[in-house]
Amino acid sequence: MELLRHHDISAGRAAKLLGIDRWQLSYLMDVYDISPFPDHTREELEREVAYAMHAMHMLERN
C-alpha cells in the first residue's frame, strides 16, 4: 500500500501483486486513505468529467 501511496506502482500492478481484483484494491485504498486521484485538483477532475460527458454525448449523436 505504501508503494501506491507514493505513486511507485499503478493500482493495477498493486492489485496483481496482492492477488486481488481492482474492486478489492479500491476498498483497501479507502481503508488506508489513499486517493485514486492523487495528483489531480478538483478543477482538473471536474474538467475531465465534463470532457468525458461531452464525448459520450457526441457518440450518442452518431
PQR file of N, CA, C, O and H, with PARSE charges and radii, in Angstrom:
ATOM      1  N   MET A   1       0.823  -1.179   0.000 -0.4000 1.5000
ATOM      2  CA  MET A   1       0.000   0.000   0.000 -0.0000 2.0000
ATOM      3  C   MET A   1       0.880   1.261   0.000  0.5500 1.7000
ATOM      4  O   MET A   1       0.498   2.294  -0.550 -0.5500 1.4000
ATOM      5  N   GLU A   2       2.030   1.162   0.608 -0.4000 1.5000
ATOM      6  CA  GLU A   2       2.921   2.325   0.616 -0.0000 2.0000
ATOM      7  C   GLU A   2       3.438   2.636  -0.786  0.5500 1.7000
ATOM      8  O   GLU A   2       3.640   3.800  -1.131 -0.5500 1.4000
ATOM      9  H   GLU A   2       2.340   0.323   1.054  0.4000 1.0000
ATOM     10  N   LEU A   3       3.652   1.603  -1.591 -0.4000 1.5000
ATOM     11  CA  LEU A   3       4.075   1.843  -2.974 -0.0000 2.0000
ATOM     12  C   LEU A   3       3.007   2.624  -3.724  0.5500 1.7000
ATOM     13  O   LEU A   3       3.321   3.517  -4.511 -0.5500 1.4000
ATOM     14  H   LEU A   3       3.489   0.657  -1.312  0.4000 1.0000
ATOM     15  N   LEU A   4       1.753   2.291  -3.483 -0.4000 1.5000
ATOM     16  CA  LEU A   4       0.646   3.037  -4.091 -0.0000 2.0000
ATOM     17  C   LEU A   4       0.596   4.460  -3.554  0.5500 1.7000
ATOM     18  O   LEU A   4       0.443   5.413  -4.318 -0.5500 1.4000
ATOM     19  H   LEU A   4       1.498   1.565  -2.844  0.4000 1.0000
ATOM     20  N   ARG A   5       0.722   4.600  -2.264 -0.4000 1.5000
ATOM     21  CA  ARG A   5       0.650   5.923  -1.637 -0.0000 2.0000
ATOM     22  C   ARG A   5       1.693   6.873  -2.230  0.5500 1.7000
ATOM     23  O   ARG A   5       1.429   8.062  -2.408 -0.5500 1.4000
ATOM     24  H   ARG A   5       0.846   3.826  -1.643  0.4000 1.0000
ATOM     25  N   HIS A   6       2.878   6.341  -2.533 -0.4000 1.5000
ATOM     26  CA  HIS A   6       3.972   7.163  -3.052 -0.0000 2.0000
ATOM     27  C   HIS A   6       4.060   7.134  -4.575  0.5500 1.7000
ATOM     28  O   HIS A   6       5.027   7.620  -5.161 -0.5500 1.4000
ATOM     29  H   HIS A   6       3.093   5.375  -2.388  0.4000 1.0000
ATOM     30  N   HIS A   7       3.022   6.551  -5.218 -0.4000 1.5000
ATOM     31  CA  HIS A   7       2.913   6.506  -6.681 -0.0000 2.0000
ATOM     32  C   HIS A   7       4.059   5.746  -7.337  0.5500 1.7000
ATOM     33  O   HIS A   7       4.453   6.059  -8.460 -0.5500 1.4000
ATOM     34  H   HIS A   7       2.236   6.156  -4.742  0.4000 1.0000
ATOM     35  N   ASP A   8       4.593   4.749  -6.638 -0.4000 1.5000
ATOM     36  CA  ASP A   8       5.670   3.944  -7.205 -0.0000 2.0000
ATOM     37  C   ASP A   8       5.153   2.830  -8.109  0.5500 1.7000
ATOM     38  O   ASP A   8       5.886   2.330  -8.962 -0.5500 1.4000
ATOM     39  H   ASP A   8       4.273   4.495  -5.726  0.4000 1.0000
ATOM     40  N   ILE A   9       3.882   2.437  -7.923 -0.4000 1.5000
ATOM     41  CA  ILE A   9       3.272   1.435  -8.787 -0.0000 2.0000
ATOM     42  C   ILE A   9       1.837   1.856  -9.089  0.5500 1.7000
ATOM     43  O   ILE A   9       1.248   2.671  -8.378 -0.5500 1.4000
ATOM     44  H   ILE A   9       3.286   2.843  -7.230  0.4000 1.0000
ATOM     45  N   SER A  10       1.292   1.285 -10.154 -0.4000 1.5000
ATOM     46  CA  SER A  10      -0.093   1.581 -10.524 -0.0000 2.0000
ATOM     47  C   SER A  10      -1.053   0.741  -9.686  0.5500 1.7000
ATOM     48  O   SER A  10      -0.658  -0.236  -9.049 -0.5500 1.4000
ATOM     49  H   SER A  10       1.770   0.624 -10.731  0.4000 1.0000
ATOM     50  N   ALA A  11      -2.299   1.138  -9.701 -0.4000 1.5000
ATOM     51  CA  ALA A  11      -3.322   0.380  -8.981 -0.0000 2.0000
ATOM     52  C   ALA A  11      -3.458  -1.026  -9.564  0.5500 1.7000
ATOM     53  O   ALA A  11      -3.624  -1.995  -8.822 -0.5500 1.4000
ATOM     54  H   ALA A  11      -2.619   1.932 -10.219  0.4000 1.0000
ATOM     55  N   GLY A  12      -3.389  -1.136 -10.868 -0.4000 1.5000
ATOM     56  CA  GLY A  12      -3.475  -2.452 -11.499 -0.0000 2.0000
ATOM     57  C   GLY A  12      -2.347  -3.369 -11.062  0.5500 1.7000
ATOM     58  O   GLY A  12      -2.566  -4.546 -10.776 -0.5500 1.4000
ATOM     59  H   GLY A  12      -3.254  -0.350 -11.471  0.4000 1.0000
ATOM     60  N   ARG A  13      -1.148  -2.827 -11.014 -0.4000 1.5000
ATOM     61  CA  ARG A  13       0.017  -3.613 -10.572 -0.0000 2.0000
ATOM     62  C   ARG A  13      -0.125  -3.994  -9.094  0.5500 1.7000
ATOM     63  O   ARG A  13       0.189  -5.120  -8.710 -0.5500 1.4000
ATOM     64  H   ARG A  13      -0.970  -1.870 -11.247  0.4000 1.0000
ATOM     65  N   ALA A  14      -0.590  -3.074  -8.283 -0.4000 1.5000
ATOM     66  CA  ALA A  14      -0.774  -3.367  -6.857 -0.0000 2.0000
ATOM     67  C   ALA A  14      -1.778  -4.496  -6.658  0.5500 1.7000
ATOM     68  O   ALA A  14      -1.544  -5.406  -5.862 -0.5500 1.4000
ATOM     69  H   ALA A  14      -0.845  -2.159  -8.595  0.4000 1.0000
ATOM     70  N   ALA A  15      -2.879  -4.438  -7.369 -0.4000 1.5000
ATOM     71  CA  ALA A  15      -3.903  -5.489  -7.260 -0.0000 2.0000
ATOM     72  C   ALA A  15      -3.318  -6.838  -7.652  0.5500 1.7000
ATOM     73  O   ALA A  15      -3.555  -7.846  -6.987 -0.5500 1.4000
ATOM     74  H   ALA A  15      -3.070  -3.698  -8.015  0.4000 1.0000
ATOM     75  N   LYS A  16      -2.552  -6.846  -8.739 -0.4000 1.5000
ATOM     76  CA  LYS A  16      -1.947  -8.101  -9.194 -0.0000 2.0000
ATOM     77  C   LYS A  16      -0.969  -8.648  -8.150  0.5500 1.7000
ATOM     78  O   LYS A  16      -0.990  -9.840  -7.842 -0.5500 1.4000
ATOM     79  H   LYS A  16      -2.360  -6.027  -9.279  0.4000 1.0000
ATOM     80  N   LEU A  17      -0.120  -7.783  -7.611 -0.4000 1.5000
ATOM     81  CA  LEU A  17       0.847  -8.217  -6.597 -0.0000 2.0000
ATOM     82  C   LEU A  17       0.151  -8.751  -5.339  0.5500 1.7000
ATOM     83  O   LEU A  17       0.629  -9.693  -4.706 -0.5500 1.4000
ATOM     84  H   LEU A  17      -0.103  -6.815  -7.861  0.4000 1.0000
ATOM     85  N   LEU A  18      -0.971  -8.143  -4.993 -0.4000 1.5000
ATOM     86  CA  LEU A  18      -1.715  -8.573  -3.804 -0.0000 2.0000
ATOM     87  C   LEU A  18      -2.621  -9.778  -4.074  0.5500 1.7000
ATOM     88  O   LEU A  18      -3.136 -10.398  -3.144 -0.5500 1.4000
ATOM     89  H   LEU A  18      -1.359  -7.378  -5.507  0.4000 1.0000
ATOM     90  N   GLY A  19      -2.808 -10.098  -5.346 -0.4000 1.5000
ATOM     91  CA  GLY A  19      -3.663 -11.230  -5.698 -0.0000 2.0000
ATOM     92  C   GLY A  19      -5.140 -10.940  -5.481  0.5500 1.7000
ATOM     93  O   GLY A  19      -5.915 -11.832  -5.138 -0.5500 1.4000
ATOM     94  H   GLY A  19      -2.390  -9.595  -6.102  0.4000 1.0000
ATOM     95  N   ILE A  20      -5.528  -9.666  -5.687 -0.4000 1.5000
ATOM     96  CA  ILE A  20      -6.922  -9.278  -5.517 -0.0000 2.0000
ATOM     97  C   ILE A  20      -7.385  -8.532  -6.766  0.5500 1.7000
ATOM     98  O   ILE A  20      -6.576  -8.138  -7.605 -0.5500 1.4000
ATOM     99  H   ILE A  20      -4.898  -8.941  -5.965  0.4000 1.0000
ATOM    100  N   ASP A  21      -8.713  -8.343  -6.875 -0.4000 1.5000
ATOM    101  CA  ASP A  21      -9.208  -7.591  -8.022 -0.0000 2.0000
ATOM    102  C   ASP A  21      -9.206  -6.095  -7.713  0.5500 1.7000
ATOM    103  O   ASP A  21      -8.955  -5.683  -6.581 -0.5500 1.4000
ATOM    104  H   ASP A  21      -9.371  -8.663  -6.193  0.4000 1.0000
ATOM    105  N   ARG A  22      -9.488  -5.296  -8.732 -0.4000 1.5000
ATOM    106  CA  ARG A  22      -9.438  -3.838  -8.572 -0.0000 2.0000
ATOM    107  C   ARG A  22     -10.470  -3.324  -7.573  0.5500 1.7000
ATOM    108  O   ARG A  22     -10.225  -2.328  -6.892 -0.5500 1.4000
ATOM    109  H   ARG A  22      -9.692  -5.631  -9.652  0.4000 1.0000
ATOM    110  N   TRP A  23     -11.626  -3.992  -7.475 -0.4000 1.5000
ATOM    111  CA  TRP A  23     -12.658  -3.573  -6.517 -0.0000 2.0000
ATOM    112  C   TRP A  23     -12.165  -3.767  -5.088  0.5500 1.7000
ATOM    113  O   TRP A  23     -12.370  -2.910  -4.228 -0.5500 1.4000
ATOM    114  H   TRP A  23     -11.825  -4.801  -8.028  0.4000 1.0000
ATOM    115  N   GLN A  24     -11.517  -4.896  -4.847 -0.4000 1.5000
ATOM    116  CA  GLN A  24     -10.966  -5.143  -3.513 -0.0000 2.0000
ATOM    117  C   GLN A  24      -9.863  -4.139  -3.201  0.5500 1.7000
ATOM    118  O   GLN A  24      -9.747  -3.662  -2.072 -0.5500 1.4000
ATOM    119  H   GLN A  24     -11.350  -5.591  -5.546  0.4000 1.0000
ATOM    120  N   LEU A  25      -9.058  -3.824  -4.204 -0.4000 1.5000
ATOM    121  CA  LEU A  25      -7.998  -2.836  -4.009 -0.0000 2.0000
ATOM    122  C   LEU A  25      -8.596  -1.470  -3.695  0.5500 1.7000
ATOM    123  O   LEU A  25      -8.081  -0.744  -2.844 -0.5500 1.4000
ATOM    124  H   LEU A  25      -9.151  -4.212  -5.121  0.4000 1.0000
ATOM    125  N   SER A  26      -9.670  -1.124  -4.374 -0.4000 1.5000
ATOM    126  CA  SER A  26     -10.335   0.147  -4.106 -0.0000 2.0000
ATOM    127  C   SER A  26     -10.761   0.233  -2.647  0.5500 1.7000
ATOM    128  O   SER A  26     -10.603   1.273  -2.007 -0.5500 1.4000
ATOM    129  H   SER A  26     -10.088  -1.714  -5.065  0.4000 1.0000
ATOM    130  N   TYR A  27     -11.297  -0.857  -2.128 -0.4000 1.5000
ATOM    131  CA  TYR A  27     -11.693  -0.898  -0.716 -0.0000 2.0000
ATOM    132  C   TYR A  27     -10.471  -0.684   0.184  0.5500 1.7000
ATOM    133  O   TYR A  27     -10.522   0.113   1.121 -0.5500 1.4000
ATOM    134  H   TYR A  27     -11.426  -1.701  -2.648  0.4000 1.0000
ATOM    135  N   LEU A  28      -9.377  -1.393  -0.099 -0.4000 1.5000
ATOM    136  CA  LEU A  28      -8.165  -1.244   0.707 -0.0000 2.0000
ATOM    137  C   LEU A  28      -7.608   0.178   0.635  0.5500 1.7000
ATOM    138  O   LEU A  28      -7.139   0.723   1.635 -0.5500 1.4000
ATOM    139  H   LEU A  28      -9.335  -2.040  -0.860  0.4000 1.0000
ATOM    140  N   MET A  29      -7.663   0.766  -0.548 -0.4000 1.5000
ATOM    141  CA  MET A  29      -7.176   2.137  -0.693 -0.0000 2.0000
ATOM    142  C   MET A  29      -7.990   3.072   0.182  0.5500 1.7000
ATOM    143  O   MET A  29      -7.445   4.004   0.773 -0.5500 1.4000
ATOM    144  H   MET A  29      -8.044   0.324  -1.360  0.4000 1.0000
ATOM    145  N   ASP A  30      -9.286   2.831   0.270 -0.4000 1.5000
ATOM    146  CA  ASP A  30     -10.134   3.641   1.137 -0.0000 2.0000
ATOM    147  C   ASP A  30      -9.750   3.439   2.606  0.5500 1.7000
ATOM    148  O   ASP A  30      -9.661   4.404   3.365 -0.5500 1.4000
ATOM    149  H   ASP A  30      -9.729   2.073  -0.210  0.4000 1.0000
ATOM    150  N   VAL A  31      -9.526   2.194   3.002 -0.4000 1.5000
ATOM    151  CA  VAL A  31      -9.135   1.889   4.381 -0.0000 2.0000
ATOM    152  C   VAL A  31      -7.815   2.587   4.733  0.5500 1.7000
ATOM    153  O   VAL A  31      -7.653   3.115   5.833 -0.5500 1.4000
ATOM    154  H   VAL A  31      -9.598   1.409   2.386  0.4000 1.0000
ATOM    155  N   TYR A  32      -6.885   2.579   3.784 -0.4000 1.5000
ATOM    156  CA  TYR A  32      -5.568   3.189   4.015 -0.0000 2.0000
ATOM    157  C   TYR A  32      -5.536   4.686   3.668  0.5500 1.7000
ATOM    158  O   TYR A  32      -4.484   5.322   3.728 -0.5500 1.4000
ATOM    159  H   TYR A  32      -7.017   2.150   2.890  0.4000 1.0000
ATOM    160  N   ASP A  33      -6.697   5.235   3.307 -0.4000 1.5000
ATOM    161  CA  ASP A  33      -6.823   6.648   2.961 -0.0000 2.0000
ATOM    162  C   ASP A  33      -5.887   7.045   1.823  0.5500 1.7000
ATOM    163  O   ASP A  33      -5.162   8.037   1.908 -0.5500 1.4000
ATOM    164  H   ASP A  33      -7.552   4.718   3.259  0.4000 1.0000
ATOM    165  N   ILE A  34      -5.920   6.248   0.757 -0.4000 1.5000
ATOM    166  CA  ILE A  34      -5.128   6.521  -0.437 -0.0000 2.0000
ATOM    167  C   ILE A  34      -6.095   6.899  -1.549  0.5500 1.7000
ATOM    168  O   ILE A  34      -6.950   6.099  -1.931 -0.5500 1.4000
ATOM    169  H   ILE A  34      -6.508   5.442   0.688  0.4000 1.0000
ATOM    170  N   SER A  35      -5.964   8.098  -2.060 -0.4000 1.5000
ATOM    171  CA  SER A  35      -6.861   8.580  -3.108 -0.0000 2.0000
ATOM    172  C   SER A  35      -6.534   7.930  -4.443  0.5500 1.7000
ATOM    173  O   SER A  35      -5.361   7.762  -4.778 -0.5500 1.4000
ATOM    174  H   SER A  35      -5.270   8.747  -1.749  0.4000 1.0000
ATOM    175  N   PRO A  36      -7.564   7.561  -5.213 -0.5600 1.5000
ATOM    176  CA  PRO A  36      -7.303   7.053  -6.560  0.2800 2.0000
ATOM    177  C   PRO A  36      -6.922   8.176  -7.530  0.5500 1.7000
ATOM    178  O   PRO A  36      -6.497   7.905  -8.653 -0.5500 1.4000
ATOM    179  N   PHE A  37      -7.070   9.425  -7.103 -0.4000 1.5000
ATOM    180  CA  PHE A  37      -6.742  10.584  -7.928 -0.0000 2.0000
ATOM    181  C   PHE A  37      -5.756  11.491  -7.202  0.5500 1.7000
ATOM    182  O   PHE A  37      -6.076  12.651  -6.940 -0.5500 1.4000
ATOM    183  H   PHE A  37      -7.415   9.645  -6.191  0.4000 1.0000
ATOM    184  N   PRO A  38      -4.577  11.000  -6.872 -0.5600 1.5000
ATOM    185  CA  PRO A  38      -3.665  11.749  -6.003  0.2800 2.0000
ATOM    186  C   PRO A  38      -3.103  13.033  -6.587  0.5500 1.7000
ATOM    187  O   PRO A  38      -2.811  13.971  -5.844 -0.5500 1.4000
ATOM    188  N   ASP A  39      -2.948  13.095  -7.889 -0.4000 1.5000
ATOM    189  CA  ASP A  39      -2.256  14.233  -8.469 -0.0000 2.0000
ATOM    190  C   ASP A  39      -3.184  15.245  -9.130  0.5500 1.7000
ATOM    191  O   ASP A  39      -2.717  16.153  -9.817 -0.5500 1.4000
ATOM    192  H   ASP A  39      -3.186  12.334  -8.493  0.4000 1.0000
ATOM    193  N   HIS A  40      -4.484  15.102  -8.933 -0.4000 1.5000
ATOM    194  CA  HIS A  40      -5.434  15.970  -9.602 -0.0000 2.0000
ATOM    195  C   HIS A  40      -6.125  16.908  -8.619  0.5500 1.7000
ATOM    196  O   HIS A  40      -6.492  16.523  -7.508 -0.5500 1.4000
ATOM    197  H   HIS A  40      -4.864  14.364  -8.375  0.4000 1.0000
ATOM    198  N   THR A  41      -6.289  18.139  -9.061 -0.4000 1.5000
ATOM    199  CA  THR A  41      -7.070  19.076  -8.263 -0.0000 2.0000
ATOM    200  C   THR A  41      -8.542  18.853  -8.574  0.5500 1.7000
ATOM    201  O   THR A  41      -8.879  18.188  -9.553 -0.5500 1.4000
ATOM    202  H   THR A  41      -5.991  18.452  -9.963  0.4000 1.0000
ATOM    203  N   ARG A  42      -9.397  19.394  -7.763 -0.4000 1.5000
ATOM    204  CA  ARG A  42     -10.841  19.282  -8.001 -0.0000 2.0000
ATOM    205  C   ARG A  42     -11.203  19.844  -9.376  0.5500 1.7000
ATOM    206  O   ARG A  42     -12.016  19.262 -10.094 -0.5500 1.4000
ATOM    207  H   ARG A  42      -9.123  19.934  -6.967  0.4000 1.0000
ATOM    208  N   GLU A  43     -10.605  20.964  -9.735 -0.4000 1.5000
ATOM    209  CA  GLU A  43     -10.897  21.594 -11.015 -0.0000 2.0000
ATOM    210  C   GLU A  43     -10.485  20.697 -12.188  0.5500 1.7000
ATOM    211  O   GLU A  43     -11.196  20.613 -13.190 -0.5500 1.4000
ATOM    212  H   GLU A  43      -9.944  21.436  -9.151  0.4000 1.0000
ATOM    213  N   GLU A  44      -9.344  20.035 -12.059 -0.4000 1.5000
ATOM    214  CA  GLU A  44      -8.896  19.125 -13.121 -0.0000 2.0000
ATOM    215  C   GLU A  44      -9.855  17.953 -13.269  0.5500 1.7000
ATOM    216  O   GLU A  44     -10.193  17.557 -14.385 -0.5500 1.4000
ATOM    217  H   GLU A  44      -8.766  20.104 -11.246  0.4000 1.0000
ATOM    218  N   LEU A  45     -10.290  17.399 -12.145 -0.4000 1.5000
ATOM    219  CA  LEU A  45     -11.237  16.281 -12.203 -0.0000 2.0000
ATOM    220  C   LEU A  45     -12.566  16.723 -12.801  0.5500 1.7000
ATOM    221  O   LEU A  45     -13.152  15.997 -13.604 -0.5500 1.4000
ATOM    222  H   LEU A  45     -10.014  17.721 -11.239  0.4000 1.0000
ATOM    223  N   GLU A  46     -13.047  17.896 -12.422 -0.4000 1.5000
ATOM    224  CA  GLU A  46     -14.301  18.401 -12.984 -0.0000 2.0000
ATOM    225  C   GLU A  46     -14.169  18.615 -14.488  0.5500 1.7000
ATOM    226  O   GLU A  46     -15.104  18.324 -15.235 -0.5500 1.4000
ATOM    227  H   GLU A  46     -12.571  18.486 -11.769  0.4000 1.0000
ATOM    228  N   ARG A  47     -13.032  19.114 -14.939 -0.4000 1.5000
ATOM    229  CA  ARG A  47     -12.783  19.314 -16.361 -0.0000 2.0000
ATOM    230  C   ARG A  47     -12.776  17.977 -17.100  0.5500 1.7000
ATOM    231  O   ARG A  47     -13.337  17.869 -18.190 -0.5500 1.4000
ATOM    232  H   ARG A  47     -12.273  19.351 -14.332  0.4000 1.0000
ATOM    233  N   GLU A  48     -12.144  16.960 -16.515 -0.4000 1.5000
ATOM    234  CA  GLU A  48     -12.106  15.640 -17.138 -0.0000 2.0000
ATOM    235  C   GLU A  48     -13.498  15.028 -17.226  0.5500 1.7000
ATOM    236  O   GLU A  48     -13.842  14.411 -18.234 -0.5500 1.4000
ATOM    237  H   GLU A  48     -11.688  17.048 -15.629  0.4000 1.0000
ATOM    238  N   VAL A  49     -14.296  15.193 -16.179 -0.4000 1.5000
ATOM    239  CA  VAL A  49     -15.667  14.673 -16.200 -0.0000 2.0000
ATOM    240  C   VAL A  49     -16.478  15.380 -17.282  0.5500 1.7000
ATOM    241  O   VAL A  49     -17.206  14.731 -18.034 -0.5500 1.4000
ATOM    242  H   VAL A  49     -14.016  15.694 -15.360  0.4000 1.0000
ATOM    243  N   ALA A  50     -16.359  16.689 -17.365 -0.4000 1.5000
ATOM    244  CA  ALA A  50     -17.086  17.444 -18.382 -0.0000 2.0000
ATOM    245  C   ALA A  50     -16.669  16.997 -19.783  0.5500 1.7000
ATOM    246  O   ALA A  50     -17.518  16.844 -20.660 -0.5500 1.4000
ATOM    247  H   ALA A  50     -15.768  17.216 -16.755  0.4000 1.0000
ATOM    248  N   TYR A  51     -15.389  16.788 -19.995 -0.4000 1.5000
ATOM    249  CA  TYR A  51     -14.902  16.326 -21.293 -0.0000 2.0000
ATOM    250  C   TYR A  51     -15.467  14.944 -21.632  0.5500 1.7000
ATOM    251  O   TYR A  51     -15.910  14.709 -22.756 -0.5500 1.4000
ATOM    252  H   TYR A  51     -14.698  16.912 -19.282  0.4000 1.0000
ATOM    253  N   ALA A  52     -15.447  14.033 -20.653 -0.4000 1.5000
ATOM    254  CA  ALA A  52     -15.964  12.678 -20.871 -0.0000 2.0000
ATOM    255  C   ALA A  52     -17.457  12.709 -21.174  0.5500 1.7000
ATOM    256  O   ALA A  52     -17.926  11.975 -22.043 -0.5500 1.4000
ATOM    257  H   ALA A  52     -15.087  14.224 -19.740  0.4000 1.0000
ATOM    258  N   MET A  53     -18.203  13.545 -20.471 -0.4000 1.5000
ATOM    259  CA  MET A  53     -19.647  13.642 -20.705 -0.0000 2.0000
ATOM    260  C   MET A  53     -19.912  14.206 -22.097  0.5500 1.7000
ATOM    261  O   MET A  53     -20.824  13.751 -22.788 -0.5500 1.4000
ATOM    262  H   MET A  53     -17.822  14.142 -19.764  0.4000 1.0000
ATOM    263  N   HIS A  54     -19.124  15.191 -22.510 -0.4000 1.5000
ATOM    264  CA  HIS A  54     -19.265  15.753 -23.853 -0.0000 2.0000
ATOM    265  C   HIS A  54     -18.967  14.678 -24.908  0.5500 1.7000
ATOM    266  O   HIS A  54     -19.696  14.553 -25.892 -0.5500 1.4000
ATOM    267  H   HIS A  54     -18.384  15.561 -21.949  0.4000 1.0000
ATOM    268  N   ALA A  55     -17.909  13.916 -24.703 -0.4000 1.5000
ATOM    269  CA  ALA A  55     -17.542  12.861 -25.657 -0.0000 2.0000
ATOM    270  C   ALA A  55     -18.640  11.802 -25.745  0.5500 1.7000
ATOM    271  O   ALA A  55     -18.968  11.331 -26.835 -0.5500 1.4000
ATOM    272  H   ALA A  55     -17.316  14.018 -23.904  0.4000 1.0000
ATOM    273  N   MET A  56     -19.212  11.425 -24.585 -0.4000 1.5000
ATOM    274  CA  MET A  56     -20.290  10.445 -24.609 -0.0000 2.0000
ATOM    275  C   MET A  56     -21.503  10.979 -25.355  0.5500 1.7000
ATOM    276  O   MET A  56     -22.152  10.240 -26.095 -0.5500 1.4000
ATOM    277  H   MET A  56     -18.946  11.807 -23.700  0.4000 1.0000
ATOM    278  N   HIS A  57     -21.813  12.253 -25.168 -0.4000 1.5000
ATOM    279  CA  HIS A  57     -22.939  12.867 -25.854 -0.0000 2.0000
ATOM    280  C   HIS A  57     -22.702  12.858 -27.370  0.5500 1.7000
ATOM    281  O   HIS A  57     -23.616  12.591 -28.150 -0.5500 1.4000
ATOM    282  H   HIS A  57     -21.286  12.854 -24.567  0.4000 1.0000
ATOM    283  N   MET A  58     -21.479  13.149 -27.765 -0.4000 1.5000
ATOM    284  CA  MET A  58     -21.147  13.151 -29.201 -0.0000 2.0000
ATOM    285  C   MET A  58     -21.279  11.748 -29.789  0.5500 1.7000
ATOM    286  O   MET A  58     -21.742  11.596 -30.920 -0.5500 1.4000
ATOM    287  H   MET A  58     -20.737  13.366 -27.131  0.4000 1.0000
ATOM    288  N   LEU A  59     -20.880  10.723 -29.038 -0.4000 1.5000
ATOM    289  CA  LEU A  59     -21.022   9.348 -29.517 -0.0000 2.0000
ATOM    290  C   LEU A  59     -22.483   8.952 -29.664  0.5500 1.7000
ATOM    291  O   LEU A  59     -22.846   8.238 -30.598 -0.5500 1.4000
ATOM    292  H   LEU A  59     -20.504  10.847 -28.120  0.4000 1.0000
ATOM    293  N   GLU A  60     -23.313   9.410 -28.751 -0.4000 1.5000
ATOM    294  CA  GLU A  60     -24.741   9.079 -28.813 -0.0000 2.0000
ATOM    295  C   GLU A  60     -25.400   9.714 -30.032  0.5500 1.7000
ATOM    296  O   GLU A  60     -26.365   9.168 -30.567 -0.5500 1.4000
ATOM    297  H   GLU A  60     -23.018   9.991 -27.992  0.4000 1.0000
ATOM    298  N   ARG A  61     -24.896  10.846 -30.472 -0.4000 1.5000
ATOM    299  CA  ARG A  61     -25.472  11.546 -31.618 -0.0000 2.0000
ATOM    300  C   ARG A  61     -25.131  10.847 -32.930  0.5500 1.7000
ATOM    301  O   ARG A  61     -25.836  11.028 -33.923 -0.5500 1.4000
ATOM    302  H   ARG A  61     -24.112  11.290 -30.037  0.4000 1.0000
ATOM    303  N   ASN A  62     -24.075  10.059 -32.951 -0.4000 1.5000
ATOM    304  CA  ASN A  62     -23.634   9.407 -34.201 -0.0000 2.0000
ATOM    305  C   ASN A  62     -24.246   8.081 -34.383  0.5500 1.7000
ATOM    306  O   ASN A  62     -23.978   7.410 -35.380 -0.5500 1.4000
ATOM    307  H   ASN A  62     -23.502   9.912 -32.145  0.4000 1.0000
TER
END
